[in-house]
């Protein structure tokens, strides 16, 4: 499915939080379905097709995998299992999104029936897999985490030449991402540079980051989800919990609704009754006699509006002469003055 520029599309990524357990993965799907997100995202790793025993660990976290290659083997699922995962998402009304990391993974995803592809930051310059995906005719969400503008320009040209419907996410490849690394300014830069829907892929483990991104015009949000940040795995520390995800979704939906309904500050007709209640009229703050010359110190402003001269006109009243006696706190009207 293509991303609508005017709507907010929210993607919760399970990533590797399942730790190779199909049961845990299904538990994540079920929990995420209750948060109000639009889609759940996975990573399809087929160890032999994408990696080798020479791949180094990004972070040496695993106590049971001797190599990164062994880790990918442990984290993989069969094609039949992936079909079941997709069916579970369909049943719960979640869009199934997956990042392939090999051409074989693209073949599997086509057989599963995926409707769009997510390109991870490390695959942006992998034109082999981009060609494979372009041949499917499916939309692409492109993460820009490790790419310079010169690299992104080449990838964007590549996709445009093949008439691929794509969007781009501002992303910082740091786990967790610190505030000075968010790059929120890049959201607008990407929109102006590429004229496509732009979103934000977050690894900060903070809900305010995506809230800020929404306010700055992101139309797609993506973030990792974990049951608890103390769980095992390389991404847990950079993820939101399920309760945090619920809070985030509620907040950004409201902000998106606000941005979709701009207010005309010149049209305040709906406040007419409130203005009459809250705005004020001029009154005198002491007993004054006829022929008294009004000074600033004689005046007070009292609710409601319409019972005396508008308070905003106080300067017009100073220096005027009373045409009758007034008691303390009487409203002051023009008929009380010699004009």
C-alpha positions in Angstrom: 0.0 0.0 0.0 1.2 3.5 -0.7 1.5 6.0 2.1 -1.0 8.8 2.0 0.8 12.2 2.4 -2.1 13.6 4.6 -2.3 10.7 7.1 0.0 9.5 9.9 1.1 5.9 9.4 2.5 4.2 12.5 4.8 1.2 12.4 5.8 -0.8 15.4 8.9 -2.9 14.8 9.4 -6.2 16.5 12.8 -6.6 14.8 14.8 -9.2 16.7 13.0 -8.9 20.0 11.5 -12.4 19.5 14.9 -14.0 20.1 14.2 -16.7 17.6 11.1 -17.9 19.4 7.9 -18.2 17.3 5.8 -18.1 20.5 7.4 -14.9 21.7 6.9 -13.3 18.2 3.2 -14.1 18.3 3.0 -12.7 21.7 4.4 -9.4 20.4 2.0 -9.3 17.5 -1.0 -9.8 19.8 0.2 -7.1 22.2 1.0 -4.6 19.5 -2.4 -5.1 17.9 -3.9 -3.5 21.1 -1.8 -0.3 20.8 -3.5 1.4 17.9 -0.6 1.2 15.4 -1.2 0.6 11.7 1.5 -1.9 11.0 3.9 -4.3 12.6 7.4 -4.7 11.1 9.7 -7.6 11.0 13.2 -8.4 9.6 13.6 -11.4 7.4 17.1 -12.9 7.9 18.1 -15.9 5.9 21.6 -16.5 7.2 23.1 -18.3 4.3 21.8 -15.8 1.7 22.8 -12.6 3.5 25.7 -13.3 5.7 28.9 -15.3 6.4 31.0 -16.4 9.3 33.2 -13.4 8.6 30.5 -10.9 9.6 31.5 -9.1 12.9 29.1 -8.4 15.7 27.8 -4.9 15.8 27.7 -5.2 19.6 29.0 -8.3 21.3 25.8 -9.1 23.2 25.1 -12.8 22.6 26.2 -15.5 25.1 25.0 -18.3 23.0 26.1 -17.4 19.4 29.8 -17.8 18.6 29.5 -15.7 15.5 27.0 -13.1 14.1 26.3 -15.7 11.4 25.2 -18.2 14.1 23.0 -15.5 15.5 21.2 -15.0 12.2 20.7 -18.7 11.9 19.1 -18.8 15.3 16.9 -15.9 14.5 15.5 -17.2 11.3 12.1 -18.8 10.5 11.0 -21.1 7.7 8.9 -19.9 4.8 5.9 -21.8 6.2 6.4 -20.1 9.6 6.6 -16.7 7.9 3.3 -17.4 6.1 1.7 -18.1 9.5 3.1 -14.8 10.9 1.6 -12.8 8.0 -1.8 -14.5 8.5 -1.7 -13.6 12.2 -1.2 -10.0 11.4 -4.0 -10.1 8.8 -6.3 -11.6 11.3 -5.6 -8.8 13.9 -5.9 -6.0 11.3 -2.2 -5.1 11.3 -0.3 -4.4 8.1 2.6 -6.8 7.7 5.8 -5.0 6.8 9.2 -6.7 6.5 12.7 -5.7 5.7 14.4 -8.2 3.4 18.2 -8.6 3.6 18.7 -10.8 0.6 17.2 -11.4 -2.8 16.0 -14.8 -1.5 14.1 -13.0 1.2 12.3 -10.9 -1.4 11.3 -14.1 -3.2 9.8 -15.4 0.1 8.0 -12.1 0.8 6.5 -12.2 -2.6 5.2 -15.7 -2.0 3.9 -14.6 1.4 2.0 -11.7 -0.3 3.7 -8.6 1.2 2.2 -5.3 0.0 5.2 -3.0 0.6 8.9 -3.2 1.5 11.0 -1.5 4.1 14.6 -0.9 3.2 16.9 -0.9 6.2 19.6 1.8 6.5 22.3 -0.7 5.5 20.6 -1.7 2.3 20.1 1.8 0.8 23.1 1.4 -1.5 22.5 -2.2 -2.2 21.2 -1.7 -5.7 21.0 -5.4 -6.3 18.2 -5.9 -3.8 16.7 -2.6 -4.8 16.5 -3.8 -8.4 14.9 -7.0 -7.2 12.3 -5.1 -5.2 11.7 -2.6 -8.0 10.7 -5.5 -10.2 7.9 -6.4 -7.8 6.2 -3.0 -8.4 5.5 -2.7 -4.7 6.0 0.6 -2.7 9.1 1.1 -0.7 9.8 2.8 2.7 13.5 3.8 2.7 15.5 4.4 5.9 18.3 6.9 5.5 20.2 6.2 8.7 23.7 5.7 7.4 23.4 7.6 4.1 24.7 11.0 3.0 22.7 13.1 0.7 25.0 12.2 -2.2 24.2 8.5 -1.5 20.5 9.1 -1.1 20.4 11.1 -4.4 21.8 8.1 -6.3 19.3 5.7 -4.6 16.4 8.1 -5.2 17.3 8.4 -8.9 17.6 4.6 -9.1 14.1 4.2 -7.7 12.6 7.0 -9.8 14.0 5.6 -13.0 12.1 2.4 -12.2 9.0 4.3 -11.2 9.0 2.9 -7.7 6.5 4.6 -5.3 8.7 5.4 -2.3 8.9 7.3 1.0 12.0 8.2 3.1 12.5 8.1 6.8 14.9 10.3 8.7 16.8 7.8 10.9 19.9 7.9 13.0 21.7 4.5 13.3 22.6 4.7 17.0 21.1 2.5 19.8 19.8 4.3 21.7 19.8 7.7 19.9 20.7 10.7 22.0 18.8 14.0 21.6 21.7 15.7 19.9 21.6 12.9 17.3 17.8 12.9 16.5 18.2 15.0 13.3 14.7 16.4 13.5 15.7 19.2 11.2 16.3 16.7 8.4 12.5 15.9 8.2 11.9 19.2 6.4 15.1 18.9 4.4 14.1 15.5 3.0 10.6 16.8 2.1 12.0 19.8 0.2 14.7 17.8 -1.5 12.8 14.8 -2.7 9.1 15.8 -2.7 7.9 12.5 -1.3 6.3 11.5 1.9 8.8 11.7 4.8 8.8 10.0 8.1 10.9 9.3 11.2 12.5 6.1 12.3 13.3 6.3 16.0 15.8 4.5 18.2 15.6 6.9 21.2 13.4 4.8 23.5 11.5 8.1 24.3 8.0 8.9 23.2 8.6 12.6 22.9 10.9 12.0 19.9 8.1 10.8 17.6 5.8 13.4 19.1 8.2 16.1 18.0 8.7 14.4 14.6 4.9 14.4 14.0 4.6 18.1 14.9 7.5 18.8 12.4 5.6 17.1 9.6 6.5 13.4 9.6 3.8 11.4 8.0 5.3 8.0 8.9 6.6 6.9 12.3 8.6 3.7 13.0 10.0 2.6 16.3 11.1 -0.7 18.0 8.9 -2.3 20.6 9.9 -4.6 23.4 8.1 -6.0 26.5 10.9 -4.6 28.7 14.1 -2.7 28.0 16.0 -5.0 30.3 15.4 -8.0 28.0 18.2 -9.7 26.2 19.1 -8.4 22.7 20.9 -5.6 20.8 17.8 -3.4 20.3 15.9 -3.7 23.6 17.6 -0.6 25.1 16.5 1.5 22.1 12.9 0.4 22.1 9.6 1.5 23.5 7.5 -0.7 25.8 3.9 -1.7 25.0 2.4 0.8 27.5 4.7 3.6 26.1 3.6 2.7 22.6 -0.1 3.1 23.6 0.7 6.5 25.0 2.6 7.5 22.0 -0.1 6.5 19.5 -2.7 8.4 21.4 -0.5 11.5 21.5 0.6 11.5 17.9 -2.9 10.8 16.6 -4.2 13.9 18.3 -1.3 16.0 17.0 -1.9 14.7 13.5 -5.6 15.6 13.8 -4.6 19.1 14.9 -2.2 19.6 12.0 -4.9 18.3 9.6 -7.4 21.0 10.9 -5.7 24.4 10.7 -7.3 27.2 12.6 -8.2 30.6 11.0 -7.1 33.0 13.7 -9.2 35.8 12.0 -12.4 33.8 12.4 -13.4 34.0 16.1 -17.2 33.9 15.6 -17.4 30.7 17.7 -16.1 32.7 20.7 -18.8 35.4 20.6 -20.6 34.2 23.8 -17.3 33.5 25.6 -16.0 37.0 24.7 -19.1 38.6 26.2 -18.5 36.6 29.4 -14.7 37.0 29.8 -14.0 40.4 28.3 -14.6 43.5 30.4 -16.2 46.9 30.6 -15.0 50.0 32.2 -16.2 50.9 35.7 -15.2 53.5 38.3 -13.4 52.3 41.4 -14.6 55.0 43.8 -17.6 57.3 44.3 -17.2 60.2 41.8 -19.2 63.4 41.5 -20.6 65.2 38.5 -18.0 67.3 36.6 -15.2 65.1 37.9 -12.4 64.7 35.3 -11.7 61.0 34.7 -8.1 59.9 35.4 -6.4 56.5 34.9 -6.6 55.9 38.7 -10.4 56.2 38.7 -10.9 53.2 36.4 -11.4 49.5 36.8 -12.3 46.8 34.2 -15.2 44.5 35.2 -17.0 41.5 33.6 -19.0 41.2 31.5 -18.4 43.0 28.2 -21.2 45.2 27.0 -22.2 46.9 30.3 -19.9 49.8 29.9 -17.3 51.3 27.5 -15.0 48.5 26.3 -11.9 48.3 28.5 -9.7 48.5 25.4 -10.9 52.1 24.9 -9.8 53.4 28.4 -7.4 56.0 26.8 -10.4 57.6 25.0 -12.1 58.1 28.4 -9.2 59.7 30.4 -9.7 63.4 30.6 -13.5 63.3 29.9 -15.9 65.0 32.4 -18.7 63.1 34.2 -22.2 64.3 33.4 -23.7 62.7 36.6 -22.7 61.3 40.0 -21.4 57.6 40.0 -21.1 55.2 42.9 -18.1 52.9 43.4 -18.1 50.1 40.9 -20.7 51.6 38.6 -20.1 50.8 35.0 -19.0 53.8 33.0 -20.9 54.5 29.8 -20.6 57.3 27.2 -23.9 58.8 28.4 -22.2 59.3 31.7 -19.8 61.8 30.1 -19.8 65.2 28.6 -18.6 64.4 25.1 
